[in-house]
Amino acid sequence: MMRRLFSISALSIVLTLTTSFLLFFSLPAHSAAREKPIVLTLNFPIPPIHTRWQNALKPWCDEIAKRTNNRVEIKPYFAQALSTMAENYDSVVKGIADMAECAIGLKPGRLPLMEQVMYFVTPSITINKPSEMIMRMYRELPELQNEFRETKMLFLHMNGNMAFGTSKKKINKIDDCKGLKMCVIGSGLLMDKFKALGFSTVFMPMSDIYMALERGVLDGTQVDWDLCVSRRWGDVTKYIVQVTMLTPTFYMVMNKKKWASLPPDIQQVFEEMSGDYAARKFDEYWKNAELSAKKKWETEMGGTTIILSKEEMEKVDNLILPVITKYVEDSEKKGPQLRKVYNRFVELEKEYVIR
């Protein structure tokens, strides 16, 4: 009798173990054992204390992790740790980084059409919702899409107002610009726009600008309030003239092979978090960042924002718009692409202008 009971008990244990074994291996992999997260490297030129990381990019990365149930981990590499700023985009093309975010135009000629888009803005105009606007342009124009064909485009974002500042001389009228040595970070069209206002233009890496302003090697530089705070240029830039000289544009891209390797459900999360979603979030970030930086620069760093009279702003427009028009006309010798992009920019600029 005891032997029979023992046999039944043993059989019961064997059946229980067998059932558990089969159930374990029939469960999805992520239920049976916690998946190792997919780690994606992200290449940045900015330091971790930068407001763009703290208030915009980090929340975006955190939301990706949340929506994928921590199956994706985005690992940031700051301050040009994986490549120089100029090679940021190519670091993704070559697979050095899985993803990258950086300003466009730091390697002149690499994304030629998109570089020029930043310089088309009318000086007297400030664009509302600039990230939304640039995403519309990208979606509508195959010419812009083609420039990013080597990567998976996640989103573009744009700061709608970069002006110019001076270290010592207060500019009350446009004639005050004549002969001042101005640092311009950008290609020929941007240089030509500053020259049209009477500046003597020079190019200098961003890392050298603070010291050059401090020592008087430069009289001024293209700047916004955020740069005055985030890079401390406000210590040596005491006046900002509110004339829109360019609309800095940034990309967030992913390596194409890495993108193709992601599971479809994770790709879907990235799609949902990019495009319009990212444009809204970054428009909100840029608006808040500029207002906060403006207040800090003016109240704590001794800066003064200068708003030119209506008559002086008309002079600025009349000096700069012909330069843009001539640049676009000259480009048509190489093809119609830039004209098409410029015409669409002008249409959208009128739609998105802050009135």
MIVOLO-274502 format. One line per 8 residues: number of its first residue (from 0); their letters; for each residue x, y, z of C-alpha. Coordinates in nm, 4 decimals, decimal comma. Example, Ala and Ser with C-alpha at 12.3 -4.5 7.8 and 13.67 -1.06 7.14 Angstrom:
0) AS) 1,2300 -0,4500 0,7800; 1,3670 -0,1060 0,7140
***
This chain:
0) MMRRLFSI) 0,0000 0,0000 0,0000; 0,2772 0,2420 0,0942; 0,4647 0,1511 -0,2240; 0,1543 0,2286 -0,4308; 0,1047 0,5667 -0,2621; 0,4697 0,6483 -0,3179; 0,4351 0,5612 -0,6879; 0,1291 0,7823 -0,7227
8) SALSIVLT) 0,3048 1,0702 -0,5437; 0,6130 1,0305 -0,7585; 0,4018 1,0263 -1,0728; 0,2204 1,3400 -0,9561; 0,5503 1,5199 -0,9023; 0,6754 1,4148 -1,2449; 0,3556 1,5371 -1,4117; 0,3707 1,8682 -1,2225
16) LTTSFLLF) 0,7325 1,9246 -1,3211; 0,6617 1,8289 -1,6810; 0,3665 2,0675 -1,6994; 0,5724 2,3514 -1,5480; 0,8549 2,2781 -1,7890; 0,6229 2,2911 -2,0907; 0,4510 2,6071 -1,9692; 0,7850 2,7793 -1,9096
24) FSLPAHSA) 0,9095 2,7166 -2,2598; 0,5751 2,7980 -2,4197; 0,5774 3,1506 -2,2713; 0,7098 3,4443 -2,4746; 1,0786 3,5073 -2,4192; 1,0202 3,8356 -2,2399; 0,7859 3,6623 -1,9923; 1,0099 3,3633 -1,9229
32) AREKPIVL) 1,3145 3,5732 -1,8592; 1,3652 3,9467 -1,8658; 1,4983 4,0595 -2,2016; 1,8212 4,2458 -2,2170; 1,7348 4,5947 -2,3394; 1,8336 4,7058 -2,6867; 2,1035 4,9648 -2,6239; 2,1190 5,2495 -2,8762
40) TLNFPIPP) 2,4116 5,4893 -2,8630; 2,3288 5,8579 -2,9116; 2,5965 6,1020 -3,0266; 2,5740 6,4637 -2,8995; 2,7937 6,7720 -2,9250; 2,6436 6,9205 -2,6076; 2,7338 6,8561 -2,2399; 2,4891 6,6853 -2,0009
48) IHTRWQNA) 2,4155 7,0143 -1,8240; 2,2809 7,1707 -2,1444; 1,9123 7,2629 -2,1270; 1,8456 7,0941 -2,4628; 1,9424 6,7629 -2,3058; 1,7860 6,8195 -1,9656; 1,4525 6,9638 -2,0793; 1,3932 6,8147 -2,4244
56) LKPWCDEI) 1,6149 6,5277 -2,5354; 1,6357 6,3385 -2,2065; 1,2557 6,3423 -2,1566; 1,2223 6,2137 -2,5141; 1,4664 5,9278 -2,4451; 1,2936 5,8479 -2,1148; 0,9559 5,8315 -2,2887; 1,0975 5,5878 -2,5463
64) AKRTNNRV) 1,2106 5,3629 -2,2591; 0,8717 5,3924 -2,0894; 0,6679 5,3134 -2,3997; 0,8823 5,0102 -2,4819; 0,8609 4,8774 -2,1235; 1,2346 4,9424 -2,0883; 1,3150 4,7187 -2,3832; 1,5111 5,0116 -2,5313
72) EIKPYFAQ) 1,7882 5,1992 -2,3559; 1,9253 5,5092 -2,5269; 2,2810 5,5660 -2,4098; 2,3990 5,9253 -2,4606; 2,7573 6,0205 -2,5424; 2,8087 6,3887 -2,4681; 3,0466 6,6663 -2,5687; 3,1746 6,5126 -2,8950
80) ALSTMAEN) 3,2816 6,1889 -2,7225; 3,2102 5,9799 -3,0344; 3,2930 6,2359 -3,3033; 3,3501 6,6037 -3,3690; 3,0436 6,8223 -3,4307; 3,1331 6,8367 -3,8002; 3,1313 6,4563 -3,8238; 2,8193 6,4054 -3,6113
88) YDSVVKGI) 2,5928 6,3110 -3,9017; 2,8513 6,0842 -4,0633; 2,9050 5,9046 -3,7320; 2,5573 5,7573 -3,7862; 2,6083 5,6874 -4,1565; 2,9276 5,4946 -4,0734; 2,7798 5,3110 -3,7748; 3,0033 5,4732 -3,5140
96) ADMAECAI) 2,6840 5,5821 -3,3374; 2,3349 5,4349 -3,3632; 2,1711 5,7775 -3,3370; 2,2771 6,1407 -3,3451; 2,1327 6,4841 -3,2763; 2,3114 6,7994 -3,3834; 2,2743 7,1351 -3,5537; 2,2798 7,1358 -3,9332
104) GLKPGRLP) 2,5487 7,3331 -4,1125; 2,8536 7,2503 -3,9007; 3,0043 7,0687 -4,1986; 2,9253 7,3031 -4,4892; 2,8102 7,1208 -4,7995; 2,7127 6,7962 -4,6261; 2,3374 6,8761 -4,6321; 2,3429 7,1659 -4,8795
112) LMEQVMYF) 1,9727 7,2376 -4,9296; 1,8798 7,2095 -4,5635; 2,1741 7,4332 -4,4711; 2,0342 7,7117 -4,6873; 1,6810 7,6761 -4,5480; 1,8112 7,8102 -4,2171; 1,9247 8,1322 -4,3846; 1,6093 8,2146 -4,5842
120) VTPSITIN) 1,4248 8,3830 -4,2966; 1,3120 8,7445 -4,3351; 1,5005 8,9545 -4,0724; 1,1877 9,1246 -3,9380; 1,0038 8,7940 -3,8883; 0,9992 8,5581 -3,5896; 0,8500 8,2181 -3,6728; 0,5887 8,0594 -3,4494
128) KPSEMIMR) 0,6104 7,6788 -3,4097; 0,9300 7,6551 -3,6181; 0,9780 7,2800 -3,5590; 0,6300 7,2095 -3,6919; 0,7089 7,4262 -3,9928; 1,0375 7,2530 -4,0789; 0,8782 6,9075 -4,0438; 0,6105 7,0150 -4,2921
136) MYRELPEL) 0,8769 7,1263 -4,5368; 1,0639 6,7987 -4,4997; 0,7528 6,5888 -4,5595; 0,6424 6,7916 -4,8599; 0,9749 6,8207 -5,0433; 1,1489 6,5073 -5,1777; 1,4571 6,7245 -5,2355; 1,5012 6,7631 -4,8584
144) QNEFRETK) 1,4196 6,3987 -4,7894; 1,6879 6,2935 -5,0371; 1,9597 6,4711 -4,8371; 1,8951 6,2369 -4,5428; 1,8641 5,9198 -4,7533; 2,1666 5,7576 -4,5856; 1,9939 5,7571 -4,2459; 1,6523 5,6990 -4,0923
152) MLFLHMNG) 1,5069 6,0443 -4,0234; 1,3311 6,0570 -3,6873; 1,2638 6,4280 -3,6664; 1,3881 6,7815 -3,7243; 1,3508 7,0679 -3,4813; 1,4184 7,4367 -3,5262; 1,4807 7,7439 -3,3142; 1,2961 8,0247 -3,4854
160) NMAFGTSK) 1,5107 8,3201 -3,3833; 1,8881 8,3618 -3,3863; 2,0003 8,7229 -3,3939; 2,3375 8,8894 -3,3423; 2,5046 9,0339 -3,0360; 2,7928 9,2666 -2,9541; 3,0318 9,2753 -2,6618; 3,0678 9,6513 -2,6104
168) KKINKIDD) 2,9098 9,8637 -2,8822; 2,5379 9,9309 -2,8553; 2,3693 9,9238 -3,1953; 2,0761 10,1641 -3,2212; 2,0651 10,1878 -3,5995; 2,1896 9,9661 -3,8766; 2,4714 10,2065 -3,9702; 2,6304 10,1263 -3,6330
176) CKGLKMCV) 2,7199 9,7801 -3,7696; 2,9715 9,9113 -4,0214; 3,3214 9,7790 -3,9721; 3,2457 9,5687 -3,6625; 3,4176 9,2297 -3,6645; 3,1381 8,9700 -3,6465; 3,1809 8,5932 -3,6099; 2,9525 8,4043 -3,8488
184) IGSGLLMD) 2,9157 8,0272 -3,8179; 2,7712 7,9166 -4,1482; 2,8082 7,9064 -4,5240; 2,8305 8,1738 -4,7936; 2,4717 8,2988 -4,7865; 2,4816 8,3692 -4,4134; 2,8154 8,5465 -4,4500; 2,6709 8,7567 -4,7317
192) KFKALGFS) 2,3718 8,8566 -4,5175; 2,5971 8,9865 -4,2407; 2,8199 9,1659 -4,4909; 2,5124 9,3379 -4,6339; 2,4610 9,5011 -4,2928; 2,8175 9,6357 -4,2991; 2,9916 9,3826 -4,0744; 3,3420 9,2541 -4,1340
200) TVFMPMSD) 3,2810 8,8786 -4,1103; 3,5085 8,6026 -3,9840; 3,4565 8,2336 -3,9156; 3,5599 8,0847 -3,5826; 3,4807 7,7538 -3,4055; 3,2181 7,7878 -3,1334; 3,4684 7,6775 -2,8704; 3,6873 7,9840 -2,9433
208) IYMALERG) 3,4193 8,2525 -2,9488; 3,3998 8,3278 -2,5755; 3,7701 8,4058 -2,5466; 3,7729 8,6036 -2,8714; 3,4895 8,8253 -2,7447; 3,6547 8,8598 -2,4055; 3,9859 8,9688 -2,5585; 3,8292 9,2027 -2,8125
216) VLDGTQVD) 3,9368 8,9944 -3,1125; 3,5669 8,9918 -3,2044; 3,3132 9,2701 -3,1654; 3,0218 9,0314 -3,1804; 2,8747 8,7021 -3,2966; 2,5524 8,5445 -3,4159; 2,3765 8,4473 -3,0969; 2,0499 8,3810 -2,9166
224) WDLCVSRR) 1,9604 8,4129 -2,5481; 1,9991 8,0403 -2,4905; 2,3625 8,0479 -2,6051; 2,4238 8,3444 -2,3766; 2,3313 8,1216 -2,0837; 2,4203 7,7655 -2,1902; 2,7670 7,8591 -2,3222; 2,8080 8,1631 -2,0953
232) WGDVTKYI) 2,8505 8,3920 -2,3955; 2,6351 8,6347 -2,2008; 2,9366 8,7112 -1,9803; 3,0988 8,8828 -2,2783; 2,7939 8,9690 -2,4924; 2,6138 9,2692 -2,3491; 2,3797 9,3603 -2,6356; 2,1557 9,1473 -2,8573
240) VQVTMLTP) 1,9861 9,3114 -3,1548; 1,6553 9,1382 -3,2217; 1,6984 9,0842 -3,5946; 1,6392 8,7283 -3,7150; 1,9474 8,6264 -3,9130; 1,8884 8,2515 -3,9228; 1,6675 7,9756 -3,7880; 1,9024 7,7061 -3,6491
248) TFYMVMNK) 1,7807 7,3590 -3,7447; 1,8693 7,0264 -3,5793; 1,8284 6,6649 -3,6889; 1,7688 6,3425 -3,4976; 1,8635 6,0460 -3,7155; 1,9288 5,6736 -3,6774; 2,1604 5,4339 -3,8594; 1,9613 5,2554 -4,1308
256) KKWASLPP) 2,0852 4,9047 -4,0470; 2,0143 4,9579 -3,6791; 1,6651 5,0789 -3,7639; 1,6002 4,7700 -3,9795; 1,7142 4,5438 -3,6935; 1,4564 4,6779 -3,4466; 1,1381 4,4752 -3,3833; 0,8328 4,6231 -3,5573
264) DIQQVFEE) 0,6618 4,7189 -3,2312; 0,9680 4,9161 -3,1208; 0,9904 5,0850 -3,4609; 0,6273 5,1847 -3,4112; 0,7106 5,3497 -3,0772; 0,9873 5,5528 -3,2410; 0,7505 5,6581 -3,5190; 0,4906 5,7702 -3,2644
272) MSGDYAAR) 0,7528 5,9629 -3,0666; 0,8969 6,1370 -3,3726; 0,7386 6,3587 -3,6371; 0,4555 6,5729 -3,5039; 0,4997 6,4583 -3,1432; 0,8651 6,5633 -3,1345; 0,7899 6,8896 -3,3189; 0,5357 6,9904 -3,0537
280) KFDEYWKN) 0,7684 6,9016 -2,7689; 1,0669 7,0855 -2,9154; 0,8647 7,3933 -3,0080; 0,7566 7,4059 -2,6448; 1,1162 7,3559 -2,5307; 1,2621 7,6294 -2,7534; 0,9968 7,8799 -2,6550; 1,0483 7,8208 -2,2825
288) AELSAKKK) 1,4275 7,7983 -2,3122; 1,4592 8,1308 -2,4935; 1,2226 8,3158 -2,2584; 1,3977 8,1759 -1,9513; 1,7447 8,2493 -2,0903; 1,6449 8,6017 -2,1943; 1,5276 8,6762 -1,8408; 1,8418 8,5290 -1,6848
296) WETEMGGT) 2,0746 8,7088 -1,9262; 1,9052 9,0446 -1,8731; 1,8594 9,0239 -1,4948; 2,1678 8,8289 -1,3829; 2,4276 8,8821 -1,6563; 2,3651 9,2480 -1,7362; 2,2460 9,2008 -2,0930; 2,0297 9,4375 -2,2956
304) TIILSKEE) 1,7971 9,3377 -2,5785; 1,7706 9,6011 -2,8521; 1,4594 9,6310 -3,0666; 1,5195 9,8492 -3,3702; 1,2599 10,0966 -3,4892; 1,0176 10,0003 -3,7656; 1,2104 10,2200 -4,0078; 1,5419 10,0568 -3,9205
312) MEKVDNLI) 1,3911 9,7085 -3,9574; 1,2670 9,8008 -4,3028; 1,6247 9,9027 -4,3884; 1,7491 9,5644 -4,2671; 1,4936 9,3770 -4,4799; 1,5788 9,5911 -4,7826; 1,9502 9,5179 -4,7423; 1,9200 9,1431 -4,6826
320) LPVITKYV) 1,6294 9,0181 -4,8966; 1,8046 9,1065 -5,2269; 2,1075 8,9058 -5,1086; 1,8877 8,5980 -5,0543; 1,7116 8,6481 -5,3886; 2,0406 8,6767 -5,5774; 2,1761 8,3647 -5,4044; 1,8700 8,1652 -5,5093
328) EDSEKKGP) 1,8864 8,3006 -5,8656; 2,2546 8,2067 -5,8939; 2,1772 7,8572 -5,7668; 1,9390 7,7979 -6,0575; 2,2400 7,7606 -6,2851; 2,2962 7,4273 -6,1070; 1,9289 7,3264 -6,1009; 1,5832 7,4269 -5,9760
336) QLRKVYNR) 1,5963 7,2544 -5,6372; 1,6872 7,5523 -5,4194; 1,4298 7,7775 -5,5856; 1,1575 7,5232 -5,5076; 1,2700 7,4971 -5,1447; 1,2956 7,8749 -5,1078; 0,9504 7,9390 -5,2526; 0,7932 7,6930 -5,0095
344) FVELEKEY) 0,9838 7,8438 -4,7185; 0,8528 8,1916 -4,8019; 0,4952 8,0601 -4,8181; 0,5211 7,8845 -4,4833; 0,7049 8,1746 -4,3219; 0,4034 8,3961 -4,3930; 0,1745 8,1318 -4,2462; 0,3773 8,0829 -3,9278
352) VIR) 0,4870 8,4408 -3,8586; 0,4250 8,5756 -3,5093; 0,2098 8,8817 -3,5711
***
